[in-house]
Amino acid sequence: MEIRDDSISFEVEKVLHAKRYKRLGLISMRKRMEIFGGQLVLESTPGKGTTVRATLPAGKEKVSS
């Protein structure tokens, strides 16, 4: 899943590694993705906005006998 916006940007590393968690949303999203073996990628560029990309591994299909 990928979500993009063209609003103001932010410093991704600063937000994710802040010692005081004022905004838990992105940190919580990343942790949840990791629990399921996925990945959350955040890109934020001044003048271009922010992209949030979430990926999960494909599950194995159950074979019926």
mmCIF file of the N, C-alpha and C atoms, coordinates in Angstrom:
data_MODEL
# 
_entry.id   MODEL 
# 
loop_
_atom_site.group_PDB 
_atom_site.id 
_atom_site.type_symbol 
_atom_site.label_atom_id 
_atom_site.label_alt_id 
_atom_site.label_comp_id 
_atom_site.label_asym_id 
_atom_site.label_entity_id 
_atom_site.label_seq_id 
_atom_site.pdbx_PDB_ins_code 
_atom_site.Cartn_x 
_atom_site.Cartn_y 
_atom_site.Cartn_z 
_atom_site.occupancy 
_atom_site.B_iso_or_equiv 
_atom_site.pdbx_formal_charge 
_atom_site.auth_seq_id 
_atom_site.auth_comp_id 
_atom_site.auth_asym_id 
_atom_site.auth_atom_id 
_atom_site.pdbx_PDB_model_num 
ATOM 1   N N  . MET A 1 1  ? 0.846  -1.144  0.000  1.00 0.00 ? 1  MET A N  1 
ATOM 2   C CA . MET A 1 1  ? 0.000  0.000   0.000  1.00 0.00 ? 1  MET A CA 1 
ATOM 3   C C  . MET A 1 1  ? 0.905  1.224   0.000  1.00 0.00 ? 1  MET A C  1 
ATOM 4   N N  . GLU A 1 2  ? 0.530  2.220   -0.753 1.00 0.00 ? 2  GLU A N  1 
ATOM 5   C CA . GLU A 1 2  ? 1.311  3.450   -0.791 1.00 0.00 ? 2  GLU A CA 1 
ATOM 6   C C  . GLU A 1 2  ? 0.377  4.645   -0.700 1.00 0.00 ? 2  GLU A C  1 
ATOM 7   N N  . ILE A 1 3  ? 0.715  5.568   0.169  1.00 0.00 ? 3  ILE A N  1 
ATOM 8   C CA . ILE A 1 3  ? -0.059 6.790   0.347  1.00 0.00 ? 3  ILE A CA 1 
ATOM 9   C C  . ILE A 1 3  ? 0.884  7.964   0.127  1.00 0.00 ? 3  ILE A C  1 
ATOM 10  N N  . ARG A 1 4  ? 0.455  8.922   -0.695 1.00 0.00 ? 4  ARG A N  1 
ATOM 11  C CA . ARG A 1 4  ? 1.275  10.104  -0.981 1.00 0.00 ? 4  ARG A CA 1 
ATOM 12  C C  . ARG A 1 4  ? 0.472  11.363  -0.713 1.00 0.00 ? 4  ARG A C  1 
ATOM 13  N N  . ASP A 1 5  ? 1.170  12.394  -0.281 1.00 0.00 ? 5  ASP A N  1 
ATOM 14  C CA . ASP A 1 5  ? 0.547  13.710  -0.198 1.00 0.00 ? 5  ASP A CA 1 
ATOM 15  C C  . ASP A 1 5  ? 1.546  14.754  -0.652 1.00 0.00 ? 5  ASP A C  1 
ATOM 16  N N  . ASP A 1 6  ? 1.068  15.934  -0.908 1.00 0.00 ? 6  ASP A N  1 
ATOM 17  C CA . ASP A 1 6  ? 1.947  16.997  -1.381 1.00 0.00 ? 6  ASP A CA 1 
ATOM 18  C C  . ASP A 1 6  ? 2.003  18.159  -0.382 1.00 0.00 ? 6  ASP A C  1 
ATOM 19  N N  . SER A 1 7  ? 1.773  17.828  0.888  1.00 0.00 ? 7  SER A N  1 
ATOM 20  C CA . SER A 1 7  ? 1.805  18.863  1.918  1.00 0.00 ? 7  SER A CA 1 
ATOM 21  C C  . SER A 1 7  ? 3.239  19.120  2.379  1.00 0.00 ? 7  SER A C  1 
ATOM 22  N N  . ILE A 1 8  ? 3.376  19.777  3.490  1.00 0.00 ? 8  ILE A N  1 
ATOM 23  C CA . ILE A 1 8  ? 4.711  20.053  4.014  1.00 0.00 ? 8  ILE A CA 1 
ATOM 24  C C  . ILE A 1 8  ? 5.384  18.748  4.410  1.00 0.00 ? 8  ILE A C  1 
ATOM 25  N N  . SER A 1 9  ? 6.665  18.731  4.399  1.00 0.00 ? 9  SER A N  1 
ATOM 26  C CA . SER A 1 9  ? 7.404  17.520  4.745  1.00 0.00 ? 9  SER A CA 1 
ATOM 27  C C  . SER A 1 9  ? 7.824  17.559  6.215  1.00 0.00 ? 9  SER A C  1 
ATOM 28  N N  . PHE A 1 10 ? 8.470  16.492  6.667  1.00 0.00 ? 10 PHE A N  1 
ATOM 29  C CA . PHE A 1 10 ? 9.002  16.433  8.022  1.00 0.00 ? 10 PHE A CA 1 
ATOM 30  C C  . PHE A 1 10 ? 10.269 15.601  7.991  1.00 0.00 ? 10 PHE A C  1 
ATOM 31  N N  . GLU A 1 11 ? 11.061 15.695  9.050  1.00 0.00 ? 11 GLU A N  1 
ATOM 32  C CA . GLU A 1 11 ? 12.301 14.937  9.143  1.00 0.00 ? 11 GLU A CA 1 
ATOM 33  C C  . GLU A 1 11 ? 11.971 13.544  9.678  1.00 0.00 ? 11 GLU A C  1 
ATOM 34  N N  . VAL A 1 12 ? 11.999 12.552  8.793  1.00 0.00 ? 12 VAL A N  1 
ATOM 35  C CA . VAL A 1 12 ? 11.590 11.189  9.126  1.00 0.00 ? 12 VAL A CA 1 
ATOM 36  C C  . VAL A 1 12 ? 12.400 10.632  10.291 1.00 0.00 ? 12 VAL A C  1 
ATOM 37  N N  . GLU A 1 13 ? 13.703 10.673  10.218 1.00 0.00 ? 13 GLU A N  1 
ATOM 38  C CA . GLU A 1 13 ? 14.548 10.091  11.272 1.00 0.00 ? 13 GLU A CA 1 
ATOM 39  C C  . GLU A 1 13 ? 14.327 10.778  12.609 1.00 0.00 ? 13 GLU A C  1 
ATOM 40  N N  . LYS A 1 14 ? 14.129 12.075  12.571 1.00 0.00 ? 14 LYS A N  1 
ATOM 41  C CA . LYS A 1 14 ? 13.893 12.821  13.811 1.00 0.00 ? 14 LYS A CA 1 
ATOM 42  C C  . LYS A 1 14 ? 12.600 12.362  14.476 1.00 0.00 ? 14 LYS A C  1 
ATOM 43  N N  . VAL A 1 15 ? 11.570 12.148  13.693 1.00 0.00 ? 15 VAL A N  1 
ATOM 44  C CA . VAL A 1 15 ? 10.288 11.707  14.229 1.00 0.00 ? 15 VAL A CA 1 
ATOM 45  C C  . VAL A 1 15 ? 10.379 10.276  14.761 1.00 0.00 ? 15 VAL A C  1 
ATOM 46  N N  . LEU A 1 16 ? 11.019 9.387   14.003 1.00 0.00 ? 16 LEU A N  1 
ATOM 47  C CA . LEU A 1 16 ? 11.078 7.982   14.398 1.00 0.00 ? 16 LEU A CA 1 
ATOM 48  C C  . LEU A 1 16 ? 12.024 7.712   15.564 1.00 0.00 ? 16 LEU A C  1 
ATOM 49  N N  . HIS A 1 17 ? 12.997 8.578   15.778 1.00 0.00 ? 17 HIS A N  1 
ATOM 50  C CA . HIS A 1 17 ? 13.967 8.337   16.845 1.00 0.00 ? 17 HIS A CA 1 
ATOM 51  C C  . HIS A 1 17 ? 13.874 9.364   17.979 1.00 0.00 ? 17 HIS A C  1 
ATOM 52  N N  . ALA A 1 18 ? 12.766 10.065  18.042 1.00 0.00 ? 18 ALA A N  1 
ATOM 53  C CA . ALA A 1 18 ? 12.590 11.060  19.096 1.00 0.00 ? 18 ALA A CA 1 
ATOM 54  C C  . ALA A 1 18 ? 12.550 10.379  20.458 1.00 0.00 ? 18 ALA A C  1 
ATOM 55  N N  . LYS A 1 19 ? 13.178 11.002  21.436 1.00 0.00 ? 19 LYS A N  1 
ATOM 56  C CA . LYS A 1 19 ? 13.178 10.432  22.779 1.00 0.00 ? 19 LYS A CA 1 
ATOM 57  C C  . LYS A 1 19 ? 11.840 10.662  23.466 1.00 0.00 ? 19 LYS A C  1 
ATOM 58  N N  . ARG A 1 20 ? 11.201 11.736  23.125 1.00 0.00 ? 20 ARG A N  1 
ATOM 59  C CA . ARG A 1 20 ? 9.854  11.995  23.627 1.00 0.00 ? 20 ARG A CA 1 
ATOM 60  C C  . ARG A 1 20 ? 8.890  11.712  22.489 1.00 0.00 ? 20 ARG A C  1 
ATOM 61  N N  . TYR A 1 21 ? 8.045  10.748  22.678 1.00 0.00 ? 21 TYR A N  1 
ATOM 62  C CA . TYR A 1 21 ? 7.106  10.383  21.621 1.00 0.00 ? 21 TYR A CA 1 
ATOM 63  C C  . TYR A 1 21 ? 5.866  11.247  21.697 1.00 0.00 ? 21 TYR A C  1 
ATOM 64  N N  . LYS A 1 22 ? 5.838  12.309  20.916 1.00 0.00 ? 22 LYS A N  1 
ATOM 65  C CA . LYS A 1 22 ? 4.653  13.150  20.848 1.00 0.00 ? 22 LYS A CA 1 
ATOM 66  C C  . LYS A 1 22 ? 3.678  12.580  19.823 1.00 0.00 ? 22 LYS A C  1 
ATOM 67  N N  . ARG A 1 23 ? 4.224  11.912  18.827 1.00 0.00 ? 23 ARG A N  1 
ATOM 68  C CA . ARG A 1 23 ? 3.411  11.334  17.760 1.00 0.00 ? 23 ARG A CA 1 
ATOM 69  C C  . ARG A 1 23 ? 3.726  9.844   17.665 1.00 0.00 ? 23 ARG A C  1 
ATOM 70  N N  . LEU A 1 24 ? 2.854  9.044   18.189 1.00 0.00 ? 24 LEU A N  1 
ATOM 71  C CA . LEU A 1 24 ? 3.083  7.605   18.197 1.00 0.00 ? 24 LEU A CA 1 
ATOM 72  C C  . LEU A 1 24 ? 2.556  6.913   16.951 1.00 0.00 ? 24 LEU A C  1 
ATOM 73  N N  . GLY A 1 25 ? 1.787  7.582   16.128 1.00 0.00 ? 25 GLY A N  1 
ATOM 74  C CA . GLY A 1 25 ? 1.168  6.959   14.970 1.00 0.00 ? 25 GLY A CA 1 
ATOM 75  C C  . GLY A 1 25 ? 2.150  6.269   14.044 1.00 0.00 ? 25 GLY A C  1 
ATOM 76  N N  . LEU A 1 26 ? 3.168  6.970   13.579 1.00 0.00 ? 26 LEU A N  1 
ATOM 77  C CA . LEU A 1 26 ? 4.131  6.387   12.648 1.00 0.00 ? 26 LEU A CA 1 
ATOM 78  C C  . LEU A 1 26 ? 4.972  5.313   13.309 1.00 0.00 ? 26 LEU A C  1 
ATOM 79  N N  . ILE A 1 27 ? 5.347  5.532   14.546 1.00 0.00 ? 27 ILE A N  1 
ATOM 80  C CA . ILE A 1 27 ? 6.142  4.541   15.271 1.00 0.00 ? 27 ILE A CA 1 
ATOM 81  C C  . ILE A 1 27 ? 5.315  3.269   15.475 1.00 0.00 ? 27 ILE A C  1 
ATOM 82  N N  . SER A 1 28 ? 4.064  3.427   15.847 1.00 0.00 ? 28 SER A N  1 
ATOM 83  C CA . SER A 1 28 ? 3.173  2.287   16.049 1.00 0.00 ? 28 SER A CA 1 
ATOM 84  C C  . SER A 1 28 ? 2.940  1.537   14.739 1.00 0.00 ? 28 SER A C  1 
ATOM 85  N N  . MET A 1 29 ? 2.755  2.268   13.657 1.00 0.00 ? 29 MET A N  1 
ATOM 86  C CA . MET A 1 29 ? 2.564  1.636   12.356 1.00 0.00 ? 29 MET A CA 1 
ATOM 87  C C  . MET A 1 29 ? 3.776  0.798   11.974 1.00 0.00 ? 29 MET A C  1 
ATOM 88  N N  . ARG A 1 30 ? 4.962  1.336   12.193 1.00 0.00 ? 30 ARG A N  1 
ATOM 89  C CA . ARG A 1 30 ? 6.187  0.606   11.853 1.00 0.00 ? 30 ARG A CA 1 
ATOM 90  C C  . ARG A 1 30 ? 6.305  -0.671  12.686 1.00 0.00 ? 30 ARG A C  1 
ATOM 91  N N  . LYS A 1 31 ? 6.046  -0.564  13.975 1.00 0.00 ? 31 LYS A N  1 
ATOM 92  C CA . LYS A 1 31 ? 6.138  -1.735  14.865 1.00 0.00 ? 31 LYS A CA 1 
ATOM 93  C C  . LYS A 1 31 ? 5.143  -2.822  14.440 1.00 0.00 ? 31 LYS A C  1 
ATOM 94  N N  . ARG A 1 32 ? 3.933  -2.428  14.097 1.00 0.00 ? 32 ARG A N  1 
ATOM 95  C CA . ARG A 1 32 ? 2.923  -3.402  13.684 1.00 0.00 ? 32 ARG A CA 1 
ATOM 96  C C  . ARG A 1 32 ? 3.330  -4.107  12.397 1.00 0.00 ? 32 ARG A C  1 
ATOM 97  N N  . MET A 1 33 ? 3.874  -3.377  11.466 1.00 0.00 ? 33 MET A N  1 
ATOM 98  C CA . MET A 1 33 ? 4.330  -3.987  10.218 1.00 0.00 ? 33 MET A CA 1 
ATOM 99  C C  . MET A 1 33 ? 5.435  -4.999  10.494 1.00 0.00 ? 33 MET A C  1 
ATOM 100 N N  . GLU A 1 34 ? 6.363  -4.656  11.384 1.00 0.00 ? 34 GLU A N  1 
ATOM 101 C CA . GLU A 1 34 ? 7.467  -5.555  11.710 1.00 0.00 ? 34 GLU A CA 1 
ATOM 102 C C  . GLU A 1 34 ? 6.958  -6.840  12.369 1.00 0.00 ? 34 GLU A C  1 
ATOM 103 N N  . ILE A 1 35 ? 5.930  -6.735  13.194 1.00 0.00 ? 35 ILE A N  1 
ATOM 104 C CA . ILE A 1 35 ? 5.360  -7.920  13.855 1.00 0.00 ? 35 ILE A CA 1 
ATOM 105 C C  . ILE A 1 35 ? 4.918  -8.949  12.817 1.00 0.00 ? 35 ILE A C  1 
ATOM 106 N N  . PHE A 1 36 ? 4.367  -8.485  11.700 1.00 0.00 ? 36 PHE A N  1 
ATOM 107 C CA . PHE A 1 36 ? 3.864  -9.377  10.662 1.00 0.00 ? 36 PHE A CA 1 
ATOM 108 C C  . PHE A 1 36 ? 4.879  -9.638  9.547  1.00 0.00 ? 36 PHE A C  1 
ATOM 109 N N  . GLY A 1 37 ? 6.140  -9.252  9.789  1.00 0.00 ? 37 GLY A N  1 
ATOM 110 C CA . GLY A 1 37 ? 7.187  -9.501  8.807  1.00 0.00 ? 37 GLY A CA 1 
ATOM 111 C C  . GLY A 1 37 ? 7.188  -8.515  7.656  1.00 0.00 ? 37 GLY A C  1 
ATOM 112 N N  . GLY A 1 38 ? 6.494  -7.410  7.836  1.00 0.00 ? 38 GLY A N  1 
ATOM 113 C CA . GLY A 1 38 ? 6.413  -6.399  6.784  1.00 0.00 ? 38 GLY A CA 1 
ATOM 114 C C  . GLY A 1 38 ? 7.390  -5.259  7.005  1.00 0.00 ? 38 GLY A C  1 
ATOM 115 N N  . GLN A 1 39 ? 7.196  -4.230  6.222  1.00 0.00 ? 39 GLN A N  1 
ATOM 116 C CA . GLN A 1 39 ? 8.096  -3.081  6.278  1.00 0.00 ? 39 GLN A CA 1 
ATOM 117 C C  . GLN A 1 39 ? 7.288  -1.811  6.038  1.00 0.00 ? 39 GLN A C  1 
ATOM 118 N N  . LEU A 1 40 ? 7.633  -0.756  6.760  1.00 0.00 ? 40 LEU A N  1 
ATOM 119 C CA . LEU A 1 40 ? 7.047  0.557   6.565  1.00 0.00 ? 40 LEU A CA 1 
ATOM 120 C C  . LEU A 1 40 ? 8.164  1.494   6.148  1.00 0.00 ? 40 LEU A C  1 
ATOM 121 N N  . VAL A 1 41 ? 8.016  2.107   4.984  1.00 0.00 ? 41 VAL A N  1 
ATOM 122 C CA . VAL A 1 41 ? 9.022  3.034   4.477  1.00 0.00 ? 41 VAL A CA 1 
ATOM 123 C C  . VAL A 1 41 ? 8.397  4.418   4.403  1.00 0.00 ? 41 VAL A C  1 
ATOM 124 N N  . LEU A 1 42 ? 9.089  5.386   4.987  1.00 0.00 ? 42 LEU A N  1 
ATOM 125 C CA . LEU A 1 42 ? 8.627  6.768   4.972  1.00 0.00 ? 42 LEU A CA 1 
ATOM 126 C C  . LEU A 1 42 ? 9.621  7.619   4.199  1.00 0.00 ? 42 LEU A C  1 
ATOM 127 N N  . GLU A 1 43 ? 9.114  8.404   3.270  1.00 0.00 ? 43 GLU A N  1 
ATOM 128 C CA . GLU A 1 43 ? 9.952  9.344   2.528  1.00 0.00 ? 43 GLU A CA 1 
ATOM 129 C C  . GLU A 1 43 ? 9.286  10.703  2.621  1.00 0.00 ? 43 GLU A C  1 
ATOM 130 N N  . SER A 1 44 ? 10.050 11.708  2.978  1.00 0.00 ? 44 SER A N  1 
ATOM 131 C CA . SER A 1 44 ? 9.502  13.041  3.095  1.00 0.00 ? 44 SER A CA 1 
ATOM 132 C C  . SER A 1 44 ? 10.525 14.030  2.555  1.00 0.00 ? 44 SER A C  1 
ATOM 133 N N  . THR A 1 45 ? 10.137 14.769  1.526  1.00 0.00 ? 45 THR A N  1 
ATOM 134 C CA . THR A 1 45 ? 11.048 15.673  0.842  1.00 0.00 ? 45 THR A CA 1 
ATOM 135 C C  . THR A 1 45 ? 10.444 17.071  0.771  1.00 0.00 ? 45 THR A C  1 
ATOM 136 N N  . PRO A 1 46 ? 11.185 18.089  1.224  1.00 0.00 ? 46 PRO A N  1 
ATOM 137 C CA . PRO A 1 46 ? 10.665 19.451  1.140  1.00 0.00 ? 46 PRO A CA 1 
ATOM 138 C C  . PRO A 1 46 ? 10.232 19.798  -0.290 1.00 0.00 ? 46 PRO A C  1 
ATOM 139 N N  . GLY A 1 47 ? 9.061  20.363  -0.415 1.00 0.00 ? 47 GLY A N  1 
ATOM 140 C CA . GLY A 1 47 ? 8.547  20.753  -1.712 1.00 0.00 ? 47 GLY A CA 1 
ATOM 141 C C  . GLY A 1 47 ? 7.894  19.636  -2.497 1.00 0.00 ? 47 GLY A C  1 
ATOM 142 N N  . LYS A 1 48 ? 8.041  18.402  -2.028 1.00 0.00 ? 48 LYS A N  1 
ATOM 143 C CA . LYS A 1 48 ? 7.458  17.257  -2.739 1.00 0.00 ? 48 LYS A CA 1 
ATOM 144 C C  . LYS A 1 48 ? 6.448  16.501  -1.896 1.00 0.00 ? 48 LYS A C  1 
ATOM 145 N N  . GLY A 1 49 ? 6.455  16.695  -0.590 1.00 0.00 ? 49 GLY A N  1 
ATOM 146 C CA . GLY A 1 49 ? 5.506  16.014  0.284  1.00 0.00 ? 49 GLY A CA 1 
ATOM 147 C C  . GLY A 1 49 ? 6.042  14.745  0.899  1.00 0.00 ? 49 GLY A C  1 
ATOM 148 N N  . THR A 1 50 ? 5.138  13.864  1.266  1.00 0.00 ? 50 THR A N  1 
ATOM 149 C CA . THR A 1 50 ? 5.474  12.656  2.011  1.00 0.00 ? 50 THR A CA 1 
ATOM 150 C C  . THR A 1 50 ? 4.844  11.433  1.360  1.00 0.00 ? 50 THR A C  1 
ATOM 151 N N  . THR A 1 51 ? 5.602  10.326  1.386  1.00 0.00 ? 51 THR A N  1 
ATOM 152 C CA . THR A 1 51 ? 5.103  9.037   0.910  1.00 0.00 ? 51 THR A CA 1 
ATOM 153 C C  . THR A 1 51 ? 5.267  8.026   2.033  1.00 0.00 ? 51 THR A C  1 
ATOM 154 N N  . VAL A 1 52 ? 4.196  7.281   2.301  1.00 0.00 ? 52 VAL A N  1 
ATOM 155 C CA . VAL A 1 52 ? 4.219  6.194   3.274  1.00 0.00 ? 52 VAL A CA 1 
ATOM 156 C C  . VAL A 1 52 ? 3.938  4.917   2.485  1.00 0.00 ? 52 VAL A C  1 
ATOM 157 N N  . ARG A 1 53 ? 4.875  3.965   2.545  1.00 0.00 ? 53 ARG A N  1 
ATOM 158 C CA . ARG A 1 53 ? 4.740  2.715   1.798  1.00 0.00 ? 53 ARG A CA 1 
ATOM 159 C C  . ARG A 1 53 ? 4.789  1.545   2.776  1.00 0.00 ? 53 ARG A C  1 
ATOM 160 N N  . ALA A 1 54 ? 3.731  0.740   2.783  1.00 0.00 ? 54 ALA A N  1 
ATOM 161 C CA . ALA A 1 54 ? 3.656  -0.430  3.654  1.00 0.00 ? 54 ALA A CA 1 
ATOM 162 C C  . ALA A 1 54 ? 3.631  -1.689  2.795  1.00 0.00 ? 54 ALA A C  1 
ATOM 163 N N  . THR A 1 55 ? 4.516  -2.633  3.117  1.00 0.00 ? 55 THR A N  1 
ATOM 164 C CA . THR A 1 55 ? 4.548  -3.895  2.375  1.00 0.00 ? 55 THR A CA 1 
ATOM 165 C C  . THR A 1 55 ? 4.513  -5.058  3.357  1.00 0.00 ? 55 THR A C  1 
ATOM 166 N N  . LEU A 1 56 ? 3.801  -6.096  2.964  1.00 0.00 ? 56 LEU A N  1 
ATOM 167 C CA . LEU A 1 56 ? 3.725  -7.333  3.733  1.00 0.00 ? 56 LEU A CA 1 
ATOM 168 C C  . LEU A 1 56 ? 4.104  -8.488  2.826  1.00 0.00 ? 56 LEU A C  1 
ATOM 169 N N  . PRO A 1 57 ? 4.759  -9.519  3.374  1.00 0.00 ? 57 PRO A N  1 
ATOM 170 C CA . PRO A 1 57 ? 5.084  -10.676 2.539  1.00 0.00 ? 57 PRO A CA 1 
ATOM 171 C C  . PRO A 1 57 ? 3.803  -11.421 2.167  1.00 0.00 ? 57 PRO A C  1 
ATOM 172 N N  . ALA A 1 58 ? 3.829  -12.016 0.988  1.00 0.00 ? 58 ALA A N  1 
ATOM 173 C CA . ALA A 1 58 ? 2.681  -12.809 0.546  1.00 0.00 ? 58 ALA A CA 1 
ATOM 174 C C  . ALA A 1 58 ? 2.591  -14.053 1.423  1.00 0.00 ? 58 ALA A C  1 
ATOM 175 N N  . GLY A 1 59 ? 1.398  -14.409 1.813  1.00 0.00 ? 59 GLY A N  1 
ATOM 176 C CA . GLY A 1 59 ? 1.195  -15.585 2.656  1.00 0.00 ? 59 GLY A CA 1 
ATOM 177 C C  . GLY A 1 59 ? 1.224  -16.856 1.814  1.00 0.00 ? 59 GLY A C  1 
ATOM 178 N N  . LYS A 1 60 ? 1.495  -17.946 2.458  1.00 0.00 ? 60 LYS A N  1 
ATOM 179 C CA . LYS A 1 60 ? 1.489  -19.241 1.771  1.00 0.00 ? 60 LYS A CA 1 
ATOM 180 C C  . LYS A 1 60 ? 0.051  -19.717 1.643  1.00 0.00 ? 60 LYS A C  1 
ATOM 181 N N  . GLU A 1 61 ? -0.272 -20.233 0.502  1.00 0.00 ? 61 GLU A N  1 
ATOM 182 C CA . GLU A 1 61 ? -1.607 -20.780 0.288  1.00 0.00 ? 61 GLU A CA 1 
ATOM 183 C C  . GLU A 1 61 ? -1.718 -22.124 0.973  1.00 0.00 ? 61 GLU A C  1 
ATOM 184 N N  . LYS A 1 62 ? -2.880 -22.397 1.542  1.00 0.00 ? 62 LYS A N  1 
ATOM 185 C CA . LYS A 1 62 ? -3.114 -23.692 2.159  1.00 0.00 ? 62 LYS A CA 1 
ATOM 186 C C  . LYS A 1 62 ? -3.513 -24.678 1.058  1.00 0.00 ? 62 LYS A C  1 
ATOM 187 N N  . VAL A 1 63 ? -2.905 -25.822 1.109  1.00 0.00 ? 63 VAL A N  1 
ATOM 188 C CA . VAL A 1 63 ? -3.217 -26.862 0.127  1.00 0.00 ? 63 VAL A CA 1 
ATOM 189 C C  . VAL A 1 63 ? -4.206 -27.819 0.769  1.00 0.00 ? 63 VAL A C  1 
ATOM 190 N N  . SER A 1 64 ? -5.358 -27.982 0.132  1.00 0.00 ? 64 SER A N  1 
ATOM 191 C CA . SER A 1 64 ? -6.340 -28.910 0.696  1.00 0.00 ? 64 SER A CA 1 
ATOM 192 C C  . SER A 1 64 ? -6.051 -30.315 0.220  1.00 0.00 ? 64 SER A C  1 
ATOM 193 N N  . SER A 1 65 ? -6.277 -31.301 1.081  1.00 0.00 ? 65 SER A N  1 
ATOM 194 C CA . SER A 1 65 ? -5.996 -32.686 0.704  1.00 0.00 ? 65 SER A CA 1 
ATOM 195 C C  . SER A 1 65 ? -7.245 -33.476 0.479  1.00 0.00 ? 65 SER A C  1 
# 
